[in-house]
Every structure is written in structure tokens, then in C-alpha cells.
């Protein structure tokens, strides 16, 4: 990847320093309308793809599932019903250690 910085035409003593403009989005404007307005005004804009929104939603679902699992285990433990299979636990610990601490894409 090549990155080029063009400093020609920048005003000020330091050509790497630029001013930032801030704009408060108007209520009722869609993201697309604000993006188009920014392009017309020569301002920078950023758009986050629908893929990143899907990834965020999946992460939230996984967080909820993990929280629910912890709540179930906590309730079992609180009532004295949580039983650990020592053999399965030891196998899982050894397997996790031998895999470099990564199993199923999670550390």
C-alpha cells in the first residue's frame, strides 16, 4: 500500500497541520443526506458498510449468549447443582494449552 501526502496548497506555518471543521448533523437528515452535503461542501465523510453493522450485531448476539450462559452457571452454582466432570475439564485445559491458547478462534 502506498500513501502519499501532498502538502502543496496548504496554508499556515506547518504544512502538516490542518484545521478541523465540526458540523452538527441536523435532526431529520438521513446519513446519506449528511454524506452528500459533506461531499458538496468539500468536507471529509466516512461511511460504515452494512458488513460492519452485521459484524457488530453478531458480536452483540454472542455477548448476550455468553452472558446468558454465565447466568445459568451462576444459578446452578448458587443452588449447589453445578457439577464439574474433572476428566473433561482436564482434557479441555490440556487441549487448550497445546493449541497455543486458541481454540475455535477465541483465546
N, C-alpha and C positions, 0 to 999 in steps of 0.2 A: 504494500500500500504506500503510495506517495502522498505526502502532504506538502502543500505549498502555501507560504504566507506571502501575500503581496501587500507591501506597505506603502506603495505609491498612492498618493492622493489622500492619505490620512493627515488630518490636521493635528497640531499640538507638538510639544517638545519631544514627547516619546511616541514614536510611530507604532509601538506595540500596545499603547493604551488607547482604548476607545471608550466612548460614553455609552451608557446603557439607558434605554428608554423603557419606561414602565407604563403599561396601559391596563386599566381595569376593564375587564370584559363587561359589556352592557348586558343587563338582565334580559333574557328572552332571546338572545342571539345564540344560534347553534354553533357548535365547534367549527363546522365548515364555513359559516359566515364570518366568524372571527378570523379563521385562517385566510380566507380570501381577502378580507380587509387588511390583514397584515401584509399579504403579498403586494397589494396595491400600494400600500404606504411605504414599501421598501423595508419593512421590518422582518426580522427573522421569525420563523414559526417552526413548531415541532408537532408532528402528528404521530400518535402511537397507533400501531396497527391493531387490527382485530385479533391477530395472533397473540399479541401480548396481553390483551384483555382475556382471551381464552386461557392462557397460561396462569394469569392471576386468579381466575375463577377456579381452576383446577387446584391451585395451591390452597385456596381458601377451603375447598371441599376436603382436601387432605388434612388441613389443620382441624377442621370440625370432626372428622373421623378419628383423628388421634386424640382429641380432647374427649370424645365420647368413650373411646377405649380406656383411657385413663380413669374416667369417672366410673366405669363398670368395674375395673380392677380395684379402685379405691373402695367401692361399696362392698365387693367380695371380701376384701381385707378387713374392713371395719366390722363385718359380721362374722369374721373368723372362718370364712369359707374359701379363702384363697389358698389353693394347694399348688405347690411347685413340684414338677417332675424333675428331680435332680439330674437324672440321666440326660433328658432332653436339654436342660439348661446347660450342662457341661459341654455337650456336643455343640450347641449353638455358640457358646463362648469360644471354644477352640476353633470352630469353623470361621467365626468372625475374625479371630486373631490371625489365622493362616491366610485369609483373603486380603490382608493388609488393612483391615478395619472397614472395608467397604463391601456391603452386601446389598444387592438389589438397588444399587445406585445411591444408597444413603450411608452415611458414616455412623 
